[in-house]
Amino acid sequence: MTLTLTLIVLACGLALAGFANFMSRRPPPPGQVRLMPYTGLQFVGLLVVILMLAHLVSLLTGTPLEGRSAR
């Protein structure tokens, strides 16, 4: 994945998390139920952001991030 594509996906994740946060703070219309789980969408957006930040670090430094048991 290139740097440009990583930044685009990072921006989309931030936009999704921001939109879901905005929509979850709005009160629902009286007598209606929300059909979108905005808390879940926030979680997905933040997960994408965290993964893209880790990928961005590995792209900029040139070394992949290793887990604890990678030795």
mmJSON file of the N, C-alpha and C atoms, coordinates in Angstrom:
{"data_MODEL":{"atom_site":{
"group_PDB":["ATOM","ATOM","ATOM","ATOM","ATOM","ATOM","ATOM","ATOM","ATOM","ATOM","ATOM","ATOM","ATOM","ATOM","ATOM","ATOM","ATOM","ATOM","ATOM","ATOM","ATOM","ATOM","ATOM","ATOM","ATOM","ATOM","ATOM","ATOM","ATOM","ATOM","ATOM","ATOM","ATOM","ATOM","ATOM","ATOM","ATOM","ATOM","ATOM","ATOM","ATOM","ATOM","ATOM","ATOM","ATOM","ATOM","ATOM","ATOM","ATOM","ATOM","ATOM","ATOM","ATOM","ATOM","ATOM","ATOM","ATOM","ATOM","ATOM","ATOM","ATOM","ATOM","ATOM","ATOM","ATOM","ATOM","ATOM","ATOM","ATOM","ATOM","ATOM","ATOM","ATOM","ATOM","ATOM","ATOM","ATOM","ATOM","ATOM","ATOM","ATOM","ATOM","ATOM","ATOM","ATOM","ATOM","ATOM","ATOM","ATOM","ATOM","ATOM","ATOM","ATOM","ATOM","ATOM","ATOM","ATOM","ATOM","ATOM","ATOM","ATOM","ATOM","ATOM","ATOM","ATOM","ATOM","ATOM","ATOM","ATOM","ATOM","ATOM","ATOM","ATOM","ATOM","ATOM","ATOM","ATOM","ATOM","ATOM","ATOM","ATOM","ATOM","ATOM","ATOM","ATOM","ATOM","ATOM","ATOM","ATOM","ATOM","ATOM","ATOM","ATOM","ATOM","ATOM","ATOM","ATOM","ATOM","ATOM","ATOM","ATOM","ATOM","ATOM","ATOM","ATOM","ATOM","ATOM","ATOM","ATOM","ATOM","ATOM","ATOM","ATOM","ATOM","ATOM","ATOM","ATOM","ATOM","ATOM","ATOM","ATOM","ATOM","ATOM","ATOM","ATOM","ATOM","ATOM","ATOM","ATOM","ATOM","ATOM","ATOM","ATOM","ATOM","ATOM","ATOM","ATOM","ATOM","ATOM","ATOM","ATOM","ATOM","ATOM","ATOM","ATOM","ATOM","ATOM","ATOM","ATOM","ATOM","ATOM","ATOM","ATOM","ATOM","ATOM","ATOM","ATOM","ATOM","ATOM","ATOM","ATOM","ATOM","ATOM","ATOM","ATOM","ATOM","ATOM","ATOM","ATOM","ATOM","ATOM","ATOM","ATOM"],
"id":[1,2,3,4,5,6,7,8,9,10,11,12,13,14,15,16,17,18,19,20,21,22,23,24,25,26,27,28,29,30,31,32,33,34,35,36,37,38,39,40,41,42,43,44,45,46,47,48,49,50,51,52,53,54,55,56,57,58,59,60,61,62,63,64,65,66,67,68,69,70,71,72,73,74,75,76,77,78,79,80,81,82,83,84,85,86,87,88,89,90,91,92,93,94,95,96,97,98,99,100,101,102,103,104,105,106,107,108,109,110,111,112,113,114,115,116,117,118,119,120,121,122,123,124,125,126,127,128,129,130,131,132,133,134,135,136,137,138,139,140,141,142,143,144,145,146,147,148,149,150,151,152,153,154,155,156,157,158,159,160,161,162,163,164,165,166,167,168,169,170,171,172,173,174,175,176,177,178,179,180,181,182,183,184,185,186,187,188,189,190,191,192,193,194,195,196,197,198,199,200,201,202,203,204,205,206,207,208,209,210,211,212,213],
"type_symbol":["N","C","C","N","C","C","N","C","C","N","C","C","N","C","C","N","C","C","N","C","C","N","C","C","N","C","C","N","C","C","N","C","C","N","C","C","N","C","C","N","C","C","N","C","C","N","C","C","N","C","C","N","C","C","N","C","C","N","C","C","N","C","C","N","C","C","N","C","C","N","C","C","N","C","C","N","C","C","N","C","C","N","C","C","N","C","C","N","C","C","N","C","C","N","C","C","N","C","C","N","C","C","N","C","C","N","C","C","N","C","C","N","C","C","N","C","C","N","C","C","N","C","C","N","C","C","N","C","C","N","C","C","N","C","C","N","C","C","N","C","C","N","C","C","N","C","C","N","C","C","N","C","C","N","C","C","N","C","C","N","C","C","N","C","C","N","C","C","N","C","C","N","C","C","N","C","C","N","C","C","N","C","C","N","C","C","N","C","C","N","C","C","N","C","C","N","C","C","N","C","C","N","C","C","N","C","C","N","C","C","N","C","C"],
"label_atom_id":["N","CA","C","N","CA","C","N","CA","C","N","CA","C","N","CA","C","N","CA","C","N","CA","C","N","CA","C","N","CA","C","N","CA","C","N","CA","C","N","CA","C","N","CA","C","N","CA","C","N","CA","C","N","CA","C","N","CA","C","N","CA","C","N","CA","C","N","CA","C","N","CA","C","N","CA","C","N","CA","C","N","CA","C","N","CA","C","N","CA","C","N","CA","C","N","CA","C","N","CA","C","N","CA","C","N","CA","C","N","CA","C","N","CA","C","N","CA","C","N","CA","C","N","CA","C","N","CA","C","N","CA","C","N","CA","C","N","CA","C","N","CA","C","N","CA","C","N","CA","C","N","CA","C","N","CA","C","N","CA","C","N","CA","C","N","CA","C","N","CA","C","N","CA","C","N","CA","C","N","CA","C","N","CA","C","N","CA","C","N","CA","C","N","CA","C","N","CA","C","N","CA","C","N","CA","C","N","CA","C","N","CA","C","N","CA","C","N","CA","C","N","CA","C","N","CA","C","N","CA","C","N","CA","C","N","CA","C","N","CA","C","N","CA","C","N","CA","C"],
"label_alt_id":[null,null,null,null,null,null,null,null,null,null,null,null,null,null,null,null,null,null,null,null,null,null,null,null,null,null,null,null,null,null,null,null,null,null,null,null,null,null,null,null,null,null,null,null,null,null,null,null,null,null,null,null,null,null,null,null,null,null,null,null,null,null,null,null,null,null,null,null,null,null,null,null,null,null,null,null,null,null,null,null,null,null,null,null,null,null,null,null,null,null,null,null,null,null,null,null,null,null,null,null,null,null,null,null,null,null,null,null,null,null,null,null,null,null,null,null,null,null,null,null,null,null,null,null,null,null,null,null,null,null,null,null,null,null,null,null,null,null,null,null,null,null,null,null,null,null,null,null,null,null,null,null,null,null,null,null,null,null,null,null,null,null,null,null,null,null,null,null,null,null,null,null,null,null,null,null,null,null,null,null,null,null,null,null,null,null,null,null,null,null,null,null,null,null,null,null,null,null,null,null,null,null,null,null,null,null,null,null,null,null,null,null,null],
"label_comp_id":["MET","MET","MET","THR","THR","THR","LEU","LEU","LEU","THR","THR","THR","LEU","LEU","LEU","THR","THR","THR","LEU","LEU","LEU","ILE","ILE","ILE","VAL","VAL","VAL","LEU","LEU","LEU","ALA","ALA","ALA","CYS","CYS","CYS","GLY","GLY","GLY","LEU","LEU","LEU","ALA","ALA","ALA","LEU","LEU","LEU","ALA","ALA","ALA","GLY","GLY","GLY","PHE","PHE","PHE","ALA","ALA","ALA","ASN","ASN","ASN","PHE","PHE","PHE","MET","MET","MET","SER","SER","SER","ARG","ARG","ARG","ARG","ARG","ARG","PRO","PRO","PRO","PRO","PRO","PRO","PRO","PRO","PRO","PRO","PRO","PRO","GLY","GLY","GLY","GLN","GLN","GLN","VAL","VAL","VAL","ARG","ARG","ARG","LEU","LEU","LEU","MET","MET","MET","PRO","PRO","PRO","TYR","TYR","TYR","THR","THR","THR","GLY","GLY","GLY","LEU","LEU","LEU","GLN","GLN","GLN","PHE","PHE","PHE","VAL","VAL","VAL","GLY","GLY","GLY","LEU","LEU","LEU","LEU","LEU","LEU","VAL","VAL","VAL","VAL","VAL","VAL","ILE","ILE","ILE","LEU","LEU","LEU","MET","MET","MET","LEU","LEU","LEU","ALA","ALA","ALA","HIS","HIS","HIS","LEU","LEU","LEU","VAL","VAL","VAL","SER","SER","SER","LEU","LEU","LEU","LEU","LEU","LEU","THR","THR","THR","GLY","GLY","GLY","THR","THR","THR","PRO","PRO","PRO","LEU","LEU","LEU","GLU","GLU","GLU","GLY","GLY","GLY","ARG","ARG","ARG","SER","SER","SER","ALA","ALA","ALA","ARG","ARG","ARG"],
"label_asym_id":["A","A","A","A","A","A","A","A","A","A","A","A","A","A","A","A","A","A","A","A","A","A","A","A","A","A","A","A","A","A","A","A","A","A","A","A","A","A","A","A","A","A","A","A","A","A","A","A","A","A","A","A","A","A","A","A","A","A","A","A","A","A","A","A","A","A","A","A","A","A","A","A","A","A","A","A","A","A","A","A","A","A","A","A","A","A","A","A","A","A","A","A","A","A","A","A","A","A","A","A","A","A","A","A","A","A","A","A","A","A","A","A","A","A","A","A","A","A","A","A","A","A","A","A","A","A","A","A","A","A","A","A","A","A","A","A","A","A","A","A","A","A","A","A","A","A","A","A","A","A","A","A","A","A","A","A","A","A","A","A","A","A","A","A","A","A","A","A","A","A","A","A","A","A","A","A","A","A","A","A","A","A","A","A","A","A","A","A","A","A","A","A","A","A","A","A","A","A","A","A","A","A","A","A","A","A","A","A","A","A","A","A","A"],
"label_entity_id":["1","1","1","1","1","1","1","1","1","1","1","1","1","1","1","1","1","1","1","1","1","1","1","1","1","1","1","1","1","1","1","1","1","1","1","1","1","1","1","1","1","1","1","1","1","1","1","1","1","1","1","1","1","1","1","1","1","1","1","1","1","1","1","1","1","1","1","1","1","1","1","1","1","1","1","1","1","1","1","1","1","1","1","1","1","1","1","1","1","1","1","1","1","1","1","1","1","1","1","1","1","1","1","1","1","1","1","1","1","1","1","1","1","1","1","1","1","1","1","1","1","1","1","1","1","1","1","1","1","1","1","1","1","1","1","1","1","1","1","1","1","1","1","1","1","1","1","1","1","1","1","1","1","1","1","1","1","1","1","1","1","1","1","1","1","1","1","1","1","1","1","1","1","1","1","1","1","1","1","1","1","1","1","1","1","1","1","1","1","1","1","1","1","1","1","1","1","1","1","1","1","1","1","1","1","1","1","1","1","1","1","1","1"],
"label_seq_id":[1,1,1,2,2,2,3,3,3,4,4,4,5,5,5,6,6,6,7,7,7,8,8,8,9,9,9,10,10,10,11,11,11,12,12,12,13,13,13,14,14,14,15,15,15,16,16,16,17,17,17,18,18,18,19,19,19,20,20,20,21,21,21,22,22,22,23,23,23,24,24,24,25,25,25,26,26,26,27,27,27,28,28,28,29,29,29,30,30,30,31,31,31,32,32,32,33,33,33,34,34,34,35,35,35,36,36,36,37,37,37,38,38,38,39,39,39,40,40,40,41,41,41,42,42,42,43,43,43,44,44,44,45,45,45,46,46,46,47,47,47,48,48,48,49,49,49,50,50,50,51,51,51,52,52,52,53,53,53,54,54,54,55,55,55,56,56,56,57,57,57,58,58,58,59,59,59,60,60,60,61,61,61,62,62,62,63,63,63,64,64,64,65,65,65,66,66,66,67,67,67,68,68,68,69,69,69,70,70,70,71,71,71],
"pdbx_PDB_ins_code":[null,null,null,null,null,null,null,null,null,null,null,null,null,null,null,null,null,null,null,null,null,null,null,null,null,null,null,null,null,null,null,null,null,null,null,null,null,null,null,null,null,null,null,null,null,null,null,null,null,null,null,null,null,null,null,null,null,null,null,null,null,null,null,null,null,null,null,null,null,null,null,null,null,null,null,null,null,null,null,null,null,null,null,null,null,null,null,null,null,null,null,null,null,null,null,null,null,null,null,null,null,null,null,null,null,null,null,null,null,null,null,null,null,null,null,null,null,null,null,null,null,null,null,null,null,null,null,null,null,null,null,null,null,null,null,null,null,null,null,null,null,null,null,null,null,null,null,null,null,null,null,null,null,null,null,null,null,null,null,null,null,null,null,null,null,null,null,null,null,null,null,null,null,null,null,null,null,null,null,null,null,null,null,null,null,null,null,null,null,null,null,null,null,null,null,null,null,null,null,null,null,null,null,null,null,null,null,null,null,null,null,null,null],
"Cartn_x":[0.861,0.0,0.911,0.628,1.462,1.119,1.961,1.75,0.46,0.195,-1.015,-2.274,-2.286,-3.453,-3.63,-2.525,-2.594,-3.195,-2.777,-3.316,-4.789,-5.191,-6.603,-7.467,-7.015,-7.775,-7.799,-6.693,-6.644,-7.654,-7.729,-8.694,-10.131,-10.378,-11.724,-12.105,-11.162,-11.431,-11.735,-10.98,-11.255,-12.619,-12.952,-14.248,-15.391,-15.224,-16.257,-16.438,-15.336,-15.43,-16.044,-15.676,-16.243,-17.723,-18.124,-19.537,-20.363,-19.838,-20.568,-20.673,-19.636,-19.684,-20.729,-20.759,-21.74,-23.166,-23.398,-24.746,-25.186,-24.245,-24.634,-24.993,-24.502,-24.817,-26.146,-26.658,-27.952,-29.079,-30.094,-31.222,-32.039,-32.532,-33.343,-34.688,-35.3,-36.631,-37.625,-38.567,-39.53,-40.326,-40.418,-41.202,-40.475,-39.2,-38.45,-37.229,-36.822,-35.654,-34.505,-33.293,-32.131,-31.858,-31.649,-31.396,-29.908,-29.072,-27.623,-26.97,-26.114,-25.401,-24.172,-24.358,-23.287,-22.104,-22.321,-21.202,-20.315,-20.922,-20.152,-19.394,-20.016,-19.326,-18.145,-18.285,-17.155,-16.009,-16.333,-15.313,-14.598,-15.344,-14.741,-13.855,-14.335,-13.538,-12.246,-12.31,-11.099,-10.157,-10.693,-9.854,-9.09,-9.762,-9.105,-8.015,-8.292,-7.306,-6.072,-6.265,-5.126,-4.296,-4.961,-4.227,-3.471,-4.07,-3.39,-2.244,-2.367,-1.246,-0.069,-0.345,0.728,1.365,0.554,1.081,1.879,1.431,2.142,3.519,3.588,4.885,5.819,5.301,6.153,6.564,5.724,6.107,7.179,7.045,7.982,9.332,9.345,10.612,11.286,10.53,11.103,11.213,10.84,10.864,9.455,9.035,7.678,7.577,6.4,6.156,6.026,6.704,6.668,5.921,5.274,4.573,5.524,4.969,5.796,6.465,5.787,6.324,6.916,7.438,7.965,9.408,10.03,11.451,11.628],
"Cartn_y":[-1.162,0.0,1.23,2.171,3.362,4.372,5.394,6.436,7.203,7.487,8.233,7.458,6.188,5.365,5.226,5.121,5.042,6.312,7.464,8.731,8.901,8.42,8.504,7.632,6.408,5.515,6.073,6.683,7.315,8.451,9.28,10.381,9.86,8.782,8.197,7.629,7.008,6.502,7.622,8.722,9.88,10.489,10.559,11.112,10.225,8.916,7.994,8.111,8.169,8.293,9.634,10.697,12.012,12.094,11.536,11.537,10.713,9.545,8.699,9.374,10.082,10.807,11.92,12.641,13.715,13.169,12.083,11.524,10.879,10.317,9.686,10.714,11.928,12.972,13.671,13.51,14.117,13.298,13.953,13.178,12.578,11.358,10.755,11.465,11.429,12.028,11.325,12.064,11.449,10.334,9.218,8.099,7.226,7.488,6.681,6.06,4.939,4.235,4.436,4.547,4.672,3.333,3.368,2.137,1.872,2.881,2.73,2.684,1.716,1.675,2.589,3.844,4.822,4.552,3.928,3.586,2.534,1.583,0.576,1.176,2.133,2.806,3.624,4.228,4.94,3.971,2.81,1.811,1.371,1.129,0.71,1.82,3.063,4.182,4.348,4.221,4.345,3.168,1.989,0.834,1.039,1.563,1.864,2.91,3.934,4.983,4.398,3.554,2.969,2.084,1.28,0.421,1.232,2.291,3.111,3.912,4.322,5.003,4.047,2.809,1.82,1.556,1.48,1.269,2.485,3.665,4.89,4.936,4.517,4.463,3.487,2.338,1.365,1.851,2.617,3.177,4.246,5.102,6.214,5.77,4.762,4.312,3.233,2.5,1.443,0.102,0.029,-1.249,-1.584,-2.825,-3.189,-3.248,-2.942,-3.051,-4.524,-4.909,-6.303,-6.405,-7.516,-7.75,-8.175,-8.512,-8.908,-10.258,-11.161,-12.516,-12.726,-11.696,-11.809,-12.299,-12.467,-12.858,-14.292],
"Cartn_z":[0.0,0.0,0.0,-0.847,-0.963,0.125,0.215,1.218,0.941,-0.325,-0.682,-0.299,-0.618,-0.292,1.22,1.943,3.401,3.983,3.483,3.977,3.621,2.456,2.056,2.967,3.239,4.121,5.54,5.984,7.303,7.392,6.359,6.349,6.325,5.588,5.562,6.931,7.615,8.961,9.936,9.837,10.69,10.377,9.093,8.703,9.202,9.099,9.581,11.086,11.824,13.278,13.67,12.98,13.28,12.959,11.819,11.441,12.426,12.809,13.755,15.119,15.526,16.794,16.733,15.624,15.453,15.478,14.76,14.684,16.003,16.755,18.014,19.077,18.95,19.932,19.64,18.439,18.108,18.727,19.244,19.777,18.627,18.804,17.738,17.631,16.461,16.324,17.253,17.808,18.731,18.052,18.728,18.22,17.222,16.959,15.995,16.672,16.125,16.638,15.652,16.176,15.29,14.627,13.327,12.596,12.402,12.653,12.498,13.873,14.127,15.411,15.356,15.729,15.569,16.492,17.625,18.497,17.833,17.175,16.441,15.272,14.598,13.497,14.002,15.182,15.777,16.052,16.574,16.866,15.593,14.533,13.265,12.702,12.758,12.269,13.045,14.372,15.182,14.982,14.735,14.44,13.137,12.124,10.851,11.057,11.867,12.127,12.813,13.814,14.53,13.602,12.783,11.857,10.815,10.313,9.311,9.914,11.177,11.83,12.012,12.378,12.5,11.139,10.101,8.755,8.291,8.656,8.296,8.962,10.209,10.898,10.198,9.801,9.12,7.733,7.07,5.771,5.916,6.914,7.069,7.629,8.492,9.067,8.236,7.451,6.625,7.322,8.583,9.303,9.761,9.574,10.002,11.519,12.03,13.462,13.825,14.89,15.324,16.639,16.831,18.081,19.182,20.322,21.462,21.244,20.577,20.404,19.015,18.401,17.044,17.023,18.158,18.194,17.954],
"occupancy":[1.0,1.0,1.0,1.0,1.0,1.0,1.0,1.0,1.0,1.0,1.0,1.0,1.0,1.0,1.0,1.0,1.0,1.0,1.0,1.0,1.0,1.0,1.0,1.0,1.0,1.0,1.0,1.0,1.0,1.0,1.0,1.0,1.0,1.0,1.0,1.0,1.0,1.0,1.0,1.0,1.0,1.0,1.0,1.0,1.0,1.0,1.0,1.0,1.0,1.0,1.0,1.0,1.0,1.0,1.0,1.0,1.0,1.0,1.0,1.0,1.0,1.0,1.0,1.0,1.0,1.0,1.0,1.0,1.0,1.0,1.0,1.0,1.0,1.0,1.0,1.0,1.0,1.0,1.0,1.0,1.0,1.0,1.0,1.0,1.0,1.0,1.0,1.0,1.0,1.0,1.0,1.0,1.0,1.0,1.0,1.0,1.0,1.0,1.0,1.0,1.0,1.0,1.0,1.0,1.0,1.0,1.0,1.0,1.0,1.0,1.0,1.0,1.0,1.0,1.0,1.0,1.0,1.0,1.0,1.0,1.0,1.0,1.0,1.0,1.0,1.0,1.0,1.0,1.0,1.0,1.0,1.0,1.0,1.0,1.0,1.0,1.0,1.0,1.0,1.0,1.0,1.0,1.0,1.0,1.0,1.0,1.0,1.0,1.0,1.0,1.0,1.0,1.0,1.0,1.0,1.0,1.0,1.0,1.0,1.0,1.0,1.0,1.0,1.0,1.0,1.0,1.0,1.0,1.0,1.0,1.0,1.0,1.0,1.0,1.0,1.0,1.0,1.0,1.0,1.0,1.0,1.0,1.0,1.0,1.0,1.0,1.0,1.0,1.0,1.0,1.0,1.0,1.0,1.0,1.0,1.0,1.0,1.0,1.0,1.0,1.0,1.0,1.0,1.0,1.0,1.0,1.0,1.0,1.0,1.0,1.0,1.0,1.0],
"B_iso_or_equiv":[0.0,0.0,0.0,0.0,0.0,0.0,0.0,0.0,0.0,0.0,0.0,0.0,0.0,0.0,0.0,0.0,0.0,0.0,0.0,0.0,0.0,0.0,0.0,0.0,0.0,0.0,0.0,0.0,0.0,0.0,0.0,0.0,0.0,0.0,0.0,0.0,0.0,0.0,0.0,0.0,0.0,0.0,0.0,0.0,0.0,0.0,0.0,0.0,0.0,0.0,0.0,0.0,0.0,0.0,0.0,0.0,0.0,0.0,0.0,0.0,0.0,0.0,0.0,0.0,0.0,0.0,0.0,0.0,0.0,0.0,0.0,0.0,0.0,0.0,0.0,0.0,0.0,0.0,0.0,0.0,0.0,0.0,0.0,0.0,0.0,0.0,0.0,0.0,0.0,0.0,0.0,0.0,0.0,0.0,0.0,0.0,0.0,0.0,0.0,0.0,0.0,0.0,0.0,0.0,0.0,0.0,0.0,0.0,0.0,0.0,0.0,0.0,0.0,0.0,0.0,0.0,0.0,0.0,0.0,0.0,0.0,0.0,0.0,0.0,0.0,0.0,0.0,0.0,0.0,0.0,0.0,0.0,0.0,0.0,0.0,0.0,0.0,0.0,0.0,0.0,0.0,0.0,0.0,0.0,0.0,0.0,0.0,0.0,0.0,0.0,0.0,0.0,0.0,0.0,0.0,0.0,0.0,0.0,0.0,0.0,0.0,0.0,0.0,0.0,0.0,0.0,0.0,0.0,0.0,0.0,0.0,0.0,0.0,0.0,0.0,0.0,0.0,0.0,0.0,0.0,0.0,0.0,0.0,0.0,0.0,0.0,0.0,0.0,0.0,0.0,0.0,0.0,0.0,0.0,0.0,0.0,0.0,0.0,0.0,0.0,0.0,0.0,0.0,0.0,0.0,0.0,0.0,0.0,0.0,0.0,0.0,0.0,0.0],
"pdbx_formal_charge":[null,null,null,null,null,null,null,null,null,null,null,null,null,null,null,null,null,null,null,null,null,null,null,null,null,null,null,null,null,null,null,null,null,null,null,null,null,null,null,null,null,null,null,null,null,null,null,null,null,null,null,null,null,null,null,null,null,null,null,null,null,null,null,null,null,null,null,null,null,null,null,null,null,null,null,null,null,null,null,null,null,null,null,null,null,null,null,null,null,null,null,null,null,null,null,null,null,null,null,null,null,null,null,null,null,null,null,null,null,null,null,null,null,null,null,null,null,null,null,null,null,null,null,null,null,null,null,null,null,null,null,null,null,null,null,null,null,null,null,null,null,null,null,null,null,null,null,null,null,null,null,null,null,null,null,null,null,null,null,null,null,null,null,null,null,null,null,null,null,null,null,null,null,null,null,null,null,null,null,null,null,null,null,null,null,null,null,null,null,null,null,null,null,null,null,null,null,null,null,null,null,null,null,null,null,null,null,null,null,null,null,null,null],
"auth_seq_id":[1,1,1,2,2,2,3,3,3,4,4,4,5,5,5,6,6,6,7,7,7,8,8,8,9,9,9,10,10,10,11,11,11,12,12,12,13,13,13,14,14,14,15,15,15,16,16,16,17,17,17,18,18,18,19,19,19,20,20,20,21,21,21,22,22,22,23,23,23,24,24,24,25,25,25,26,26,26,27,27,27,28,28,28,29,29,29,30,30,30,31,31,31,32,32,32,33,33,33,34,34,34,35,35,35,36,36,36,37,37,37,38,38,38,39,39,39,40,40,40,41,41,41,42,42,42,43,43,43,44,44,44,45,45,45,46,46,46,47,47,47,48,48,48,49,49,49,50,50,50,51,51,51,52,52,52,53,53,53,54,54,54,55,55,55,56,56,56,57,57,57,58,58,58,59,59,59,60,60,60,61,61,61,62,62,62,63,63,63,64,64,64,65,65,65,66,66,66,67,67,67,68,68,68,69,69,69,70,70,70,71,71,71],
"auth_comp_id":["MET","MET","MET","THR","THR","THR","LEU","LEU","LEU","THR","THR","THR","LEU","LEU","LEU","THR","THR","THR","LEU","LEU","LEU","ILE","ILE","ILE","VAL","VAL","VAL","LEU","LEU","LEU","ALA","ALA","ALA","CYS","CYS","CYS","GLY","GLY","GLY","LEU","LEU","LEU","ALA","ALA","ALA","LEU","LEU","LEU","ALA","ALA","ALA","GLY","GLY","GLY","PHE","PHE","PHE","ALA","ALA","ALA","ASN","ASN","ASN","PHE","PHE","PHE","MET","MET","MET","SER","SER","SER","ARG","ARG","ARG","ARG","ARG","ARG","PRO","PRO","PRO","PRO","PRO","PRO","PRO","PRO","PRO","PRO","PRO","PRO","GLY","GLY","GLY","GLN","GLN","GLN","VAL","VAL","VAL","ARG","ARG","ARG","LEU","LEU","LEU","MET","MET","MET","PRO","PRO","PRO","TYR","TYR","TYR","THR","THR","THR","GLY","GLY","GLY","LEU","LEU","LEU","GLN","GLN","GLN","PHE","PHE","PHE","VAL","VAL","VAL","GLY","GLY","GLY","LEU","LEU","LEU","LEU","LEU","LEU","VAL","VAL","VAL","VAL","VAL","VAL","ILE","ILE","ILE","LEU","LEU","LEU","MET","MET","MET","LEU","LEU","LEU","ALA","ALA","ALA","HIS","HIS","HIS","LEU","LEU","LEU","VAL","VAL","VAL","SER","SER","SER","LEU","LEU","LEU","LEU","LEU","LEU","THR","THR","THR","GLY","GLY","GLY","THR","THR","THR","PRO","PRO","PRO","LEU","LEU","LEU","GLU","GLU","GLU","GLY","GLY","GLY","ARG","ARG","ARG","SER","SER","SER","ALA","ALA","ALA","ARG","ARG","ARG"],
"auth_asym_id":["A","A","A","A","A","A","A","A","A","A","A","A","A","A","A","A","A","A","A","A","A","A","A","A","A","A","A","A","A","A","A","A","A","A","A","A","A","A","A","A","A","A","A","A","A","A","A","A","A","A","A","A","A","A","A","A","A","A","A","A","A","A","A","A","A","A","A","A","A","A","A","A","A","A","A","A","A","A","A","A","A","A","A","A","A","A","A","A","A","A","A","A","A","A","A","A","A","A","A","A","A","A","A","A","A","A","A","A","A","A","A","A","A","A","A","A","A","A","A","A","A","A","A","A","A","A","A","A","A","A","A","A","A","A","A","A","A","A","A","A","A","A","A","A","A","A","A","A","A","A","A","A","A","A","A","A","A","A","A","A","A","A","A","A","A","A","A","A","A","A","A","A","A","A","A","A","A","A","A","A","A","A","A","A","A","A","A","A","A","A","A","A","A","A","A","A","A","A","A","A","A","A","A","A","A","A","A","A","A","A","A","A","A"],
"auth_atom_id":["N","CA","C","N","CA","C","N","CA","C","N","CA","C","N","CA","C","N","CA","C","N","CA","C","N","CA","C","N","CA","C","N","CA","C","N","CA","C","N","CA","C","N","CA","C","N","CA","C","N","CA","C","N","CA","C","N","CA","C","N","CA","C","N","CA","C","N","CA","C","N","CA","C","N","CA","C","N","CA","C","N","CA","C","N","CA","C","N","CA","C","N","CA","C","N","CA","C","N","CA","C","N","CA","C","N","CA","C","N","CA","C","N","CA","C","N","CA","C","N","CA","C","N","CA","C","N","CA","C","N","CA","C","N","CA","C","N","CA","C","N","CA","C","N","CA","C","N","CA","C","N","CA","C","N","CA","C","N","CA","C","N","CA","C","N","CA","C","N","CA","C","N","CA","C","N","CA","C","N","CA","C","N","CA","C","N","CA","C","N","CA","C","N","CA","C","N","CA","C","N","CA","C","N","CA","C","N","CA","C","N","CA","C","N","CA","C","N","CA","C","N","CA","C","N","CA","C","N","CA","C","N","CA","C","N","CA","C","N","CA","C","N","CA","C","N","CA","C"],
"pdbx_PDB_model_num":[1,1,1,1,1,1,1,1,1,1,1,1,1,1,1,1,1,1,1,1,1,1,1,1,1,1,1,1,1,1,1,1,1,1,1,1,1,1,1,1,1,1,1,1,1,1,1,1,1,1,1,1,1,1,1,1,1,1,1,1,1,1,1,1,1,1,1,1,1,1,1,1,1,1,1,1,1,1,1,1,1,1,1,1,1,1,1,1,1,1,1,1,1,1,1,1,1,1,1,1,1,1,1,1,1,1,1,1,1,1,1,1,1,1,1,1,1,1,1,1,1,1,1,1,1,1,1,1,1,1,1,1,1,1,1,1,1,1,1,1,1,1,1,1,1,1,1,1,1,1,1,1,1,1,1,1,1,1,1,1,1,1,1,1,1,1,1,1,1,1,1,1,1,1,1,1,1,1,1,1,1,1,1,1,1,1,1,1,1,1,1,1,1,1,1,1,1,1,1,1,1,1,1,1,1,1,1,1,1,1,1,1,1]
}}}
